[in-house]
Amino acid sequence: MSAVTLKGMTWSHPRGYDPMVACSAIWKEKTGVDIAWDKRSLQDFESFPVDELAARYDLVVIDHPHVGQITDENCLIPLDTPHRDADLAALGAASVGGSFESYRWDGHLWALPIDAAAQVQAWRPDLLDGPATTWDAVMTLARSGAVLCPLRPPHSLMVFYTLAANLGTPCANTGPGDLIAVENGRRVLGMMRALFAAIDPACLTMDPIDVFEEMTQSASTVACAPLIYGYIGYGLDGFREKVLAFADIPVAGHDGPVGSAVGGTGIAVSARSAHPAEASDFAYWIASGDVQRGPYAAAGGQPGHAAAWEDEAVNAATGSFYRNTRATLEGGWVRPRHHGYMAFQQAASDRLNQALQDGGDDDVVIADLNSAFRGSFR
C-alpha cells in the first residue's frame, strides 16, 4: 500500500467539497493514497490564479475558462496521455453536453469533468403549476414580482451569453473579432434591461446561492429564477424550508432550450506535483461513471458523467433534476477560453451591470463590450 499523501483544492460549497472528501476516503481504502482537501470561496474559484494553487496543491478543481491561461503558464499536466486512450474515449462519449471538450485546449485535455452545469431554470412547485417555457412567460412572472435573476459578476455576462445564443446569435468564443454584432447585442441588452426593470435591483449583488436562499424561504413569493446555475442541494427534501424544482431554460428564440452558458468543474493535476501518477489515477477514478453515479452523487455532488444523469436512483433522489435539465445541458454554449479571457469576463460583467443600473446608449455599451473583447487577445 502506498504511503503517498496528496493535497487538493476545490470550492467552498457542499456540492464542491463534500463529494471530494467522501470519494477520497474510499480511494484511501482502495489504494492507501491519502488526499487532504482545502476549499476556496466561489468568488476566488472564478478568479484566483490557478498557477498559485498549482504551486501548493497536487489536485486542483478548475472551471474551463481558465484553460488558455493555464496552458500558457504550464502549471498543469495534460491528462490525455497515450496509455489513457480507452479511458479518455469512454469519458468523452459519456460527457454531458460540452463538459469534456471544454477542457481541451491547444491540442490537449487539461482537466476531467466531474461536475456538469449550465444556466437552467429554478422554480417553486408550491407557487407555480409548472416552469416558464417562454421568455414572454418569464416577463409576465417578473412583472408580478415573482422573479429573481442573479446578476452579480460574472452572472450578468452569463445571462447575456445565454440569451444571445438562444436567440440564434451566439457571442464569439474565439477571436480576435467582435463579441457580437451591434444589432444582435442591442436586442439582448434590451431584453436584459426589461427584465431588470421588473425585478429587485438587489439582483446586481446576488449570485445563484443568494437567489436560492431567498427562493427557499417559506415566506418568499419568488417563484422563478429563469437563468441560474443549478445547485442540486436546493432540489433535495430537507435542505432548506422549501424545495425547488429545476427545468430547461425558457425559450426566447426558435430552437428550443439551446445556448445556455456552460459552467461546471473539472479536476486537474498540478505540473509541480511530486506524485503526478497517483494524482492522475484519482482524477480518472472520480470522473468515472460508477463513482459519479455512486458515491459522488450520494455525497451531494452534481456529476458530470452521463451515467449519473441517466440513473433512475440519482434522479429519484433529486426530483429528476438531471432528467429535467438535460436538454439545456446538451444544447449548451462554451465560453471563450483564451489567455486574457478572465479579465474580459470581469470587465464585461461590470460594464453590463453599469448599463443596467445607470442606463446609457445601448450601442455604446455593445461597442465597449466588443472593444474589450478584441483587446483581450492582445
PAKOL-96114 format. One record per residue (C-alpha): residue in three letters; x negated, y negated, z negated. Coordinates in Angstrom, 1 decimal, always signed. Last residue first. Layout:
PAKOL-96114
<nulo: ala; east: X; north: Y; up: Z>
...
This chain:
PAKOL-96114
<nulo: arg; east: +3.5; north: -41.2; up: +27.2>
<nulo: phe; east: +6.5; north: -38.8; up: +27.3>
<nulo: ser; east: +8.4; north: -40.6; up: +24.5>
<nulo: gly; east: +8.4; north: -43.8; up: +26.5>
<nulo: arg; east: +10.9; north: -42.4; up: +29.1>
<nulo: phe; east: +13.2; north: -41.5; up: +26.2>
<nulo: ala; east: +12.8; north: -44.9; up: +24.6>
<nulo: ser; east: +13.6; north: -46.7; up: +27.8>
<nulo: asn; east: +16.7; north: -44.5; up: +28.4>
<nulo: leu; east: +18.0; north: -45.1; up: +24.9>
<nulo: asp; east: +17.5; north: -48.8; up: +25.2>
<nulo: ala; east: +19.2; north: -48.9; up: +28.6>
<nulo: ile; east: +22.1; north: -47.0; up: +27.1>
<nulo: val; east: +22.4; north: -49.6; up: +24.3>
<nulo: val; east: +22.2; north: -52.4; up: +26.8>
<nulo: asp; east: +24.9; north: -50.9; up: +29.0>
<nulo: asp; east: +27.1; north: -50.6; up: +26.0>
<nulo: asp; east: +26.9; north: -54.2; up: +25.1>
<nulo: gly; east: +26.9; north: -54.9; up: +21.3>
<nulo: gly; east: +28.9; north: -53.4; up: +18.4>
<nulo: asp; east: +27.4; north: -53.7; up: +15.0>
<nulo: gln; east: +28.1; north: -50.4; up: +13.3>
<nulo: leu; east: +28.5; north: -48.1; up: +16.2>
<nulo: ala; east: +25.6; north: -49.8; up: +18.1>
<nulo: gln; east: +23.3; north: -49.7; up: +15.0>
<nulo: asn; east: +24.1; north: -46.0; up: +14.6>
<nulo: leu; east: +23.3; north: -45.3; up: +18.2>
<nulo: arg; east: +19.9; north: -47.1; up: +17.9>
<nulo: asp; east: +19.1; north: -45.2; up: +14.7>
<nulo: ser; east: +19.8; north: -41.9; up: +16.4>
<nulo: ala; east: +17.7; north: -42.9; up: +19.4>
<nulo: ala; east: +14.7; north: -43.9; up: +17.1>
<nulo: gln; east: +14.9; north: -40.6; up: +15.2>
<nulo: gln; east: +15.2; north: -38.4; up: +18.2>
<nulo: phe; east: +12.5; north: -40.4; up: +20.0>
<nulo: ala; east: +10.0; north: -39.7; up: +17.2>
<nulo: met; east: +10.8; north: -36.0; up: +17.4>
<nulo: tyr; east: +10.5; north: -36.0; up: +21.2>
<nulo: gly; east: +6.9; north: -37.1; up: +21.4>
<nulo: his; east: +5.4; north: -33.7; up: +22.2>
<nulo: his; east: +8.1; north: -32.2; up: +24.4>
<nulo: arg; east: +11.1; north: -30.2; up: +23.0>
<nulo: pro; east: +14.2; north: -31.8; up: +24.7>
<nulo: arg; east: +17.4; north: -30.4; up: +23.3>
<nulo: val; east: +19.0; north: -27.1; up: +24.3>
<nulo: trp; east: +22.7; north: -27.1; up: +25.3>
<nulo: gly; east: +25.1; north: -24.5; up: +24.0>
<nulo: gly; east: +27.5; north: -22.4; up: +26.1>
<nulo: glu; east: +26.8; north: -19.2; up: +24.2>
<nulo: leu; east: +27.0; north: -21.0; up: +20.9>
<nulo: thr; east: +30.4; north: -22.5; up: +21.7>
<nulo: ala; east: +31.8; north: -19.2; up: +22.9>
<nulo: arg; east: +30.6; north: -17.5; up: +19.7>
<nulo: thr; east: +32.5; north: -19.9; up: +17.4>
<nulo: asn; east: +35.5; north: -17.8; up: +16.4>
<nulo: arg; east: +33.6; north: -14.4; up: +16.5>
<nulo: tyr; east: +30.9; north: -15.7; up: +14.2>
<nulo: phe; east: +33.1; north: -17.4; up: +11.6>
<nulo: ser; east: +35.5; north: -14.5; up: +11.6>
<nulo: gly; east: +36.7; north: -15.5; up: +8.1>
<nulo: thr; east: +33.3; north: -14.9; up: +6.7>
<nulo: ala; east: +33.4; north: -11.4; up: +5.1>
<nulo: ala; east: +35.4; north: -10.0; up: +7.9>
<nulo: asn; east: +32.9; north: -11.3; up: +10.5>
<nulo: val; east: +30.0; north: -9.6; up: +8.8>
<nulo: ala; east: +32.0; north: -6.4; up: +8.4>
<nulo: glu; east: +33.0; north: -6.3; up: +12.0>
<nulo: asp; east: +29.5; north: -6.9; up: +13.4>
<nulo: glu; east: +29.4; north: -8.9; up: +16.6>
<nulo: trp; east: +27.6; north: -11.9; up: +15.3>
<nulo: ala; east: +25.3; north: -9.7; up: +13.3>
<nulo: ala; east: +24.2; north: -7.6; up: +16.3>
<nulo: ala; east: +24.0; north: -10.8; up: +18.3>
<nulo: his; east: +20.9; north: -11.8; up: +16.3>
<nulo: gly; east: +20.5; north: -15.4; up: +15.0>
<nulo: pro; east: +22.0; north: -14.8; up: +11.6>
<nulo: gln; east: +23.6; north: -17.3; up: +9.2>
<nulo: gly; east: +22.1; north: -16.2; up: +5.9>
<nulo: gly; east: +24.2; north: -15.8; up: +2.8>
<nulo: ala; east: +22.4; north: -12.9; up: +1.2>
<nulo: ala; east: +24.7; north: -10.3; up: +2.9>
<nulo: ala; east: +23.8; north: -11.8; up: +6.3>
<nulo: tyr; east: +20.0; north: -11.2; up: +5.8>
<nulo: pro; east: +20.5; north: -7.9; up: +4.0>
<nulo: gly; east: +22.5; north: -6.2; up: +6.8>
<nulo: arg; east: +23.4; north: -7.9; up: +10.1>
<nulo: gln; east: +20.1; north: -9.6; up: +10.4>
<nulo: val; east: +18.1; north: -6.7; up: +9.0>
<nulo: asp; east: +19.5; north: -4.2; up: +11.4>
<nulo: gly; east: +19.3; north: -6.6; up: +14.4>
<nulo: ser; east: +15.6; north: -7.6; up: +14.0>
<nulo: ala; east: +14.5; north: -11.1; up: +13.1>
<nulo: ile; east: +13.5; north: -10.1; up: +9.6>
<nulo: trp; east: +11.3; north: -7.3; up: +11.0>
<nulo: tyr; east: +9.7; north: -9.4; up: +13.7>
<nulo: ala; east: +8.7; north: -12.1; up: +11.2>
<nulo: phe; east: +7.5; north: -9.6; up: +8.7>
<nulo: asp; east: +5.2; north: -7.9; up: +11.1>
<nulo: ser; east: +3.9; north: -11.3; up: +12.3>
<nulo: ala; east: +3.0; north: -12.3; up: +8.7>
<nulo: glu; east: +1.1; north: -9.0; up: +8.2>
<nulo: ala; east: -0.8; north: -9.5; up: +11.5>
<nulo: pro; east: -1.5; north: -13.1; up: +10.7>
<nulo: his; east: -3.1; north: -12.4; up: +7.4>
<nulo: ala; east: -5.7; north: -15.2; up: +6.7>
<nulo: ser; east: -3.1; north: -17.7; up: +8.0>
<nulo: arg; east: -4.5; north: -20.7; up: +9.8>
<nulo: ala; east: -2.6; north: -20.2; up: +13.1>
<nulo: ser; east: +0.5; north: -20.2; up: +11.0>
<nulo: val; east: +3.3; north: -17.7; up: +11.9>
<nulo: ala; east: +6.8; north: -18.9; up: +12.9>
<nulo: ile; east: +10.3; north: -18.0; up: +11.9>
<nulo: gly; east: +13.1; north: -19.7; up: +13.9>
<nulo: thr; east: +15.9; north: -22.0; up: +12.9>
<nulo: gly; east: +19.3; north: -23.1; up: +14.1>
<nulo: gly; east: +20.4; north: -26.0; up: +16.3>
<nulo: val; east: +21.8; north: -26.1; up: +19.8>
<nulo: ala; east: +23.6; north: -29.3; up: +20.9>
<nulo: ser; east: +27.0; north: -28.1; up: +22.1>
<nulo: gly; east: +27.3; north: -28.2; up: +25.9>
<nulo: val; east: +30.2; north: -25.9; up: +26.5>
<nulo: pro; east: +33.6; north: -25.4; up: +24.8>
<nulo: gly; east: +35.6; north: -25.2; up: +28.0>
<nulo: asp; east: +34.6; north: -26.4; up: +31.5>
<nulo: his; east: +36.9; north: -29.3; up: +32.1>
<nulo: gly; east: +35.7; north: -32.0; up: +29.8>
<nulo: ala; east: +36.6; north: -33.2; up: +26.3>
<nulo: val; east: +37.1; north: -29.8; up: +24.8>
<nulo: pro; east: +37.3; north: -29.3; up: +21.0>
<nulo: ile; east: +34.3; north: -27.4; up: +19.7>
<nulo: asp; east: +34.9; north: -23.7; up: +19.0>
<nulo: ala; east: +36.2; north: -22.7; up: +15.6>
<nulo: phe; east: +35.4; north: -22.6; up: +11.9>
<nulo: ala; east: +37.7; north: -22.2; up: +8.9>
<nulo: leu; east: +37.0; north: -23.9; up: +5.6>
<nulo: val; east: +37.7; north: -22.6; up: +2.2>
<nulo: lys; east: +38.8; north: -24.9; up: -0.6>
<nulo: glu; east: +37.5; north: -25.3; up: -4.1>
<nulo: arg; east: +34.0; north: -24.3; up: -3.1>
<nulo: phe; east: +32.1; north: -21.0; up: -2.6>
<nulo: gly; east: +35.0; north: -19.0; up: -4.0>
<nulo: asp; east: +36.1; north: -17.4; up: -0.7>
<nulo: leu; east: +33.4; north: -17.9; up: +2.0>
<nulo: gly; east: +33.8; north: -20.3; up: +5.0>
<nulo: tyr; east: +31.8; north: -23.0; up: +3.3>
<nulo: gly; east: +28.9; north: -20.7; up: +3.0>
<nulo: ile; east: +28.6; north: -20.2; up: +6.7>
<nulo: tyr; east: +27.3; north: -23.6; up: +7.5>
<nulo: gly; east: +28.3; north: -24.8; up: +11.0>
<nulo: tyr; east: +26.7; north: -27.8; up: +12.5>
<nulo: ile; east: +29.4; north: -30.4; up: +13.0>
<nulo: leu; east: +31.4; north: -31.7; up: +15.9>
<nulo: pro; east: +35.2; north: -31.8; up: +15.3>
<nulo: ala; east: +35.2; north: -32.1; up: +11.5>
<nulo: cys; east: +38.9; north: -31.6; up: +10.7>
<nulo: ala; east: +41.4; north: -31.6; up: +7.8>
<nulo: val; east: +40.2; north: -34.4; up: +5.6>
<nulo: thr; east: +43.0; north: -35.0; up: +3.1>
<nulo: ser; east: +40.8; north: -34.1; up: +0.2>
<nulo: ala; east: +42.4; north: -33.4; up: -3.2>
<nulo: ser; east: +41.2; north: -29.8; up: -3.4>
<nulo: gln; east: +37.7; north: -30.7; up: -2.4>
<nulo: thr; east: +36.4; north: -28.7; up: +0.5>
<nulo: met; east: +36.4; north: -31.5; up: +3.0>
<nulo: glu; east: +34.2; north: -33.8; up: +0.9>
<nulo: glu; east: +31.5; north: -31.1; up: +0.3>
<nulo: phe; east: +31.7; north: -30.2; up: +4.0>
<nulo: val; east: +31.1; north: -33.8; up: +5.1>
<nulo: asp; east: +28.1; north: -34.2; up: +2.8>
<nulo: ile; east: +26.7; north: -30.9; up: +4.0>
<nulo: pro; east: +27.0; north: -31.9; up: +7.6>
<nulo: asp; east: +25.1; north: -35.2; up: +7.1>
<nulo: met; east: +26.7; north: -38.4; up: +5.9>
<nulo: thr; east: +25.3; north: -41.9; up: +5.9>
<nulo: leu; east: +27.0; north: -43.1; up: +9.2>
<nulo: cys; east: +30.1; north: -41.1; up: +8.1>
<nulo: ala; east: +30.5; north: -43.8; up: +5.5>
<nulo: pro; east: +32.3; north: -45.7; up: +8.3>
<nulo: asp; east: +35.4; north: -43.6; up: +7.4>
<nulo: ile; east: +37.1; north: -42.6; up: +10.7>
<nulo: ala; east: +39.2; north: -44.3; up: +13.4>
<nulo: ala; east: +36.7; north: -46.9; up: +14.6>
<nulo: phe; east: +34.0; north: -44.2; up: +14.7>
<nulo: leu; east: +36.1; north: -42.1; up: +17.1>
<nulo: ala; east: +36.7; north: -44.9; up: +19.5>
<nulo: arg; east: +33.0; north: -46.0; up: +19.4>
<nulo: met; east: +31.9; north: -42.4; up: +20.0>
<nulo: met; east: +34.2; north: -42.1; up: +23.0>
<nulo: gly; east: +32.9; north: -45.4; up: +24.4>
<nulo: leu; east: +29.4; north: -44.2; up: +23.9>
<nulo: val; east: +30.1; north: -41.1; up: +26.0>
<nulo: arg; east: +31.6; north: -43.1; up: +28.8>
<nulo: arg; east: +28.8; north: -45.6; up: +28.8>
<nulo: gly; east: +26.2; north: -42.8; up: +28.9>
<nulo: asn; east: +27.8; north: -41.4; up: +32.0>
<nulo: glu; east: +27.9; north: -44.8; up: +33.7>
<nulo: val; east: +24.3; north: -45.5; up: +32.7>
<nulo: ala; east: +22.9; north: -42.2; up: +33.9>
<nulo: ile; east: +21.4; north: -40.2; up: +31.0>
<nulo: leu; east: +18.0; north: -39.6; up: +29.3>
<nulo: asp; east: +16.1; north: -41.4; up: +32.1>
<nulo: gly; east: +13.0; north: -40.0; up: +33.7>
<nulo: pro; east: +9.9; north: -38.4; up: +32.3>
<nulo: gly; east: +11.1; north: -36.0; up: +31.6>
<nulo: thr; east: +12.8; north: -32.8; up: +30.5>
<nulo: asn; east: +15.9; north: -32.3; up: +28.4>
<nulo: ala; east: +18.0; north: -34.8; up: +30.4>
<nulo: cys; east: +21.4; north: -35.6; up: +29.0>
<nulo: pro; east: +24.3; north: -33.5; up: +30.1>
<nulo: thr; east: +27.0; north: -34.9; up: +32.5>
<nulo: gly; east: +29.7; north: -32.2; up: +32.6>
<nulo: leu; east: +31.9; north: -33.8; up: +29.9>
<nulo: asn; east: +30.8; north: -31.1; up: +27.5>
<nulo: ala; east: +27.2; north: -32.1; up: +28.1>
<nulo: ala; east: +27.7; north: -35.8; up: +27.3>
<nulo: leu; east: +29.9; north: -35.0; up: +24.3>
<nulo: thr; east: +27.3; north: -32.6; up: +22.8>
<nulo: tyr; east: +24.4; north: -34.9; up: +23.4>
<nulo: phe; east: +26.1; north: -38.0; up: +21.9>
<nulo: val; east: +27.3; north: -35.9; up: +18.9>
<nulo: met; east: +23.7; north: -34.7; up: +18.5>
<nulo: leu; east: +22.5; north: -38.3; up: +18.6>
<nulo: ser; east: +24.8; north: -39.2; up: +15.8>
<nulo: his; east: +23.6; north: -36.2; up: +13.9>
<nulo: pro; east: +19.9; north: -37.3; up: +13.8>
<nulo: pro; east: +20.5; north: -39.4; up: +11.9>
<nulo: arg; east: +23.5; north: -39.7; up: +9.7>
<nulo: leu; east: +26.6; north: -39.4; up: +11.9>
<nulo: pro; east: +28.5; north: -36.5; up: +10.3>
<nulo: cys; east: +32.1; north: -36.5; up: +11.5>
<nulo: leu; east: +35.2; north: -36.9; up: +9.3>
<nulo: val; east: +38.8; north: -36.5; up: +10.4>
<nulo: ala; east: +42.2; north: -36.5; up: +8.8>
<nulo: gly; east: +42.9; north: -40.3; up: +8.5>
<nulo: ser; east: +45.9; north: -40.2; up: +10.8>
<nulo: arg; east: +43.9; north: -42.0; up: +13.6>
<nulo: ala; east: +41.4; north: -39.2; up: +13.4>
<nulo: leu; east: +44.0; north: -36.5; up: +13.8>
<nulo: thr; east: +45.2; north: -38.1; up: +17.0>
<nulo: met; east: +41.6; north: -38.6; up: +18.1>
<nulo: val; east: +40.9; north: -35.0; up: +17.6>
<nulo: ala; east: +43.9; north: -33.9; up: +19.6>
<nulo: asp; east: +42.7; north: -36.1; up: +22.5>
<nulo: trp; east: +39.3; north: -34.4; up: +22.2>
<nulo: thr; east: +41.0; north: -31.1; up: +22.9>
<nulo: thr; east: +41.4; north: -27.7; up: +21.1>
<nulo: ala; east: +41.9; north: -29.0; up: +17.6>
<nulo: pro; east: +41.9; north: -26.1; up: +15.1>
<nulo: gly; east: +45.0; north: -24.4; up: +13.9>
<nulo: asp; east: +48.1; north: -24.9; up: +11.8>
<nulo: leu; east: +46.4; north: -27.7; up: +9.8>
<nulo: leu; east: +46.2; north: -28.6; up: +6.1>
<nulo: asp; east: +45.8; north: -25.1; up: +4.5>
<nulo: pro; east: +43.6; north: -24.0; up: +7.4>
<nulo: arg; east: +41.1; north: -26.8; up: +6.8>
<nulo: trp; east: +38.9; north: -27.3; up: +9.8>
<nulo: ala; east: +35.3; north: -27.1; up: +10.9>
<nulo: gln; east: +34.4; north: -27.4; up: +14.6>
<nulo: val; east: +31.1; north: -26.3; up: +16.1>
<nulo: gln; east: +27.7; north: -28.1; up: +16.7>
<nulo: ala; east: +25.2; north: -25.4; up: +17.3>
<nulo: ala; east: +23.7; north: -22.7; up: +15.1>
<nulo: ala; east: +21.7; north: -19.5; up: +15.2>
<nulo: asp; east: +19.4; north: -18.5; up: +12.3>
<nulo: ile; east: +16.6; north: -15.9; up: +12.5>
<nulo: pro; east: +15.2; north: -16.9; up: +16.0>
<nulo: leu; east: +11.6; north: -15.8; up: +16.5>
<nulo: ala; east: +9.0; north: -18.5; up: +16.7>
<nulo: trp; east: +6.2; north: -19.8; up: +19.1>
<nulo: leu; east: +7.0; north: -17.9; up: +22.3>
<nulo: his; east: +4.5; north: -18.6; up: +25.0>
<nulo: gly; east: +4.3; north: -20.1; up: +28.6>
<nulo: asp; east: +4.0; north: -23.8; up: +27.6>
<nulo: trp; east: +7.1; north: -23.5; up: +25.4>
<nulo: arg; east: +9.4; north: -20.7; up: +24.3>
<nulo: tyr; east: +11.2; north: -21.4; up: +21.0>
<nulo: ser; east: +14.5; north: -22.5; up: +22.7>
<nulo: glu; east: +14.4; north: -19.2; up: +24.7>
<nulo: phe; east: +15.5; north: -17.2; up: +21.7>
<nulo: ser; east: +18.3; north: -19.5; up: +20.5>
<nulo: gly; east: +19.8; north: -20.2; up: +23.9>
<nulo: gly; east: +23.1; north: -18.5; up: +23.2>
<nulo: val; east: +22.9; north: -15.8; up: +20.6>
<nulo: ser; east: +19.8; north: -13.7; up: +21.3>
<nulo: ala; east: +20.2; north: -10.0; up: +21.6>
<nulo: ala; east: +18.5; north: -9.6; up: +25.0>
<nulo: gly; east: +15.6; north: -11.8; up: +23.9>
<nulo: leu; east: +15.2; north: -9.7; up: +20.7>
<nulo: ala; east: +15.1; north: -6.4; up: +22.6>
<nulo: ala; east: +12.7; north: -7.8; up: +25.2>
<nulo: leu; east: +10.5; north: -9.1; up: +22.5>
<nulo: asp; east: +10.4; north: -5.8; up: +20.6>
<nulo: ala; east: +9.5; north: -4.0; up: +23.8>
<nulo: asp; east: +6.7; north: -6.4; up: +24.7>
<nulo: arg; east: +5.2; north: -6.6; up: +21.2>
<nulo: his; east: +1.9; north: -4.9; up: +22.1>
<nulo: pro; east: +1.4; north: -7.7; up: +24.7>
<nulo: thr; east: +1.5; north: -10.6; up: +22.2>
<nulo: asp; east: +4.6; north: -12.8; up: +22.5>
<nulo: leu; east: +4.3; north: -14.3; up: +19.0>
<nulo: pro; east: +2.1; north: -17.3; up: +19.8>
<nulo: ile; east: +0.1; north: -18.5; up: +16.8>
<nulo: leu; east: +1.0; north: -21.7; up: +15.1>
<nulo: cys; east: -1.1; north: -24.9; up: +14.4>
<nulo: asn; east: -2.5; north: -25.5; up: +17.8>
<nulo: glu; east: -1.6; north: -29.2; up: +17.6>
<nulo: asp; east: -0.5; north: -29.4; up: +21.2>
<nulo: thr; east: +1.7; north: -26.4; up: +20.9>
<nulo: ile; east: +3.2; north: -27.6; up: +17.6>
<nulo: gln; east: +4.1; north: -30.9; up: +19.3>
<nulo: gly; east: +5.9; north: -29.2; up: +22.1>
<nulo: val; east: +7.6; north: -26.7; up: +19.7>
<nulo: his; east: +9.1; north: -29.3; up: +17.3>
<nulo: pro; east: +12.5; north: -29.4; up: +19.0>
<nulo: his; east: +12.9; north: -25.7; up: +18.2>
<nulo: asp; east: +13.5; north: -25.8; up: +14.4>
<nulo: ile; east: +11.0; north: -24.3; up: +12.0>
<nulo: val; east: +10.7; north: -21.7; up: +9.3>
<nulo: val; east: +7.0; north: -21.5; up: +8.4>
<nulo: leu; east: +5.0; north: -18.3; up: +7.5>
<nulo: asp; east: +1.4; north: -18.2; up: +6.3>
<nulo: tyr; east: +1.6; north: -21.5; up: +4.4>
<nulo: arg; east: -0.7; north: -24.3; up: +3.4>
<nulo: ala; east: -2.3; north: -25.6; up: +6.6>
<nulo: ala; east: +0.7; north: -24.5; up: +8.6>
<nulo: leu; east: +2.8; north: -27.0; up: +6.5>
<nulo: glu; east: +0.6; north: -29.9; up: +7.5>
<nulo: asp; east: +0.7; north: -28.9; up: +11.1>
<nulo: val; east: +4.5; north: -28.7; up: +10.9>
<nulo: pro; east: +4.8; north: -32.4; up: +10.3>
<nulo: phe; east: +7.9; north: -33.2; up: +8.2>
<nulo: ser; east: +10.9; north: -34.5; up: +10.3>
<nulo: glu; east: +13.9; north: -32.2; up: +10.5>
<nulo: phe; east: +12.8; north: -30.0; up: +7.6>
<nulo: asp; east: +12.0; north: -33.0; up: +5.6>
<nulo: gln; east: +15.6; north: -34.3; up: +6.0>
<nulo: leu; east: +16.9; north: -30.8; up: +5.1>
<nulo: ser; east: +14.8; north: -30.8; up: +1.9>
<nulo: arg; east: +11.8; north: -28.5; up: +1.6>
<nulo: lys; east: +11.6; north: -24.9; up: +0.3>
<nulo: asp; east: +8.9; north: -22.6; up: -1.1>
<nulo: trp; east: +8.9; north: -18.8; up: -0.6>
<nulo: ala; east: +6.5; north: -16.3; up: -2.1>
<nulo: ile; east: +5.9; north: -13.2; up: +0.1>
<nulo: asp; east: +4.5; north: -10.0; up: -1.3>
<nulo: val; east: +3.3; north: -7.3; up: +1.0>
<nulo: gly; east: +3.7; north: -3.9; up: -0.6>
<nulo: thr; east: +5.1; north: -2.5; up: +2.6>
<nulo: lys; east: +8.7; north: -1.2; up: +2.1>
<nulo: glu; east: +9.2; north: -2.4; up: -1.5>
<nulo: lys; east: +7.7; north: -5.8; up: -0.6>
<nulo: trp; east: +9.9; north: -6.0; up: +2.5>
<nulo: ile; east: +13.0; north: -5.4; up: +0.4>
<nulo: ala; east: +12.0; north: -8.3; up: -1.9>
<nulo: ser; east: +11.2; north: -10.4; up: +1.2>
<nulo: cys; east: +14.7; north: -9.9; up: +2.5>
<nulo: ala; east: +16.3; north: -11.3; up: -0.6>
<nulo: val; east: +13.9; north: -14.3; up: -0.8>
<nulo: met; east: +14.3; north: -15.2; up: +2.9>
<nulo: pro; east: +18.1; north: -14.6; up: +2.6>
<nulo: asp; east: +18.4; north: -17.1; up: -0.3>
<nulo: tyr; east: +16.3; north: -19.9; up: +1.2>
<nulo: gly; east: +17.9; north: -21.2; up: +4.4>
<nulo: arg; east: +21.6; north: -20.4; up: +3.8>
<nulo: pro; east: +21.2; north: -21.4; up: +0.1>
<nulo: his; east: +19.8; north: -24.8; up: +1.2>
<nulo: ser; east: +16.3; north: -26.2; up: +0.8>
<nulo: trp; east: +14.5; north: -25.3; up: +4.0>
<nulo: thr; east: +11.8; north: -22.7; up: +4.5>
<nulo: met; east: +8.1; north: -22.4; up: +3.7>
<nulo: gly; east: +6.3; north: -19.1; up: +3.2>
<nulo: lys; east: +3.3; north: -17.9; up: +1.3>
<nulo: leu; east: +1.8; north: -14.4; up: +1.8>
<nulo: thr; east: +0.3; north: -12.0; up: -0.7>
<nulo: val; east: -1.5; north: -8.9; up: +0.6>
<nulo: ala; east: -2.1; north: -6.0; up: -1.8>
<nulo: ser; east: -1.3; north: -3.4; up: +0.9>
<nulo: met; east: +0.0; north: +0.0; up: +0.0>
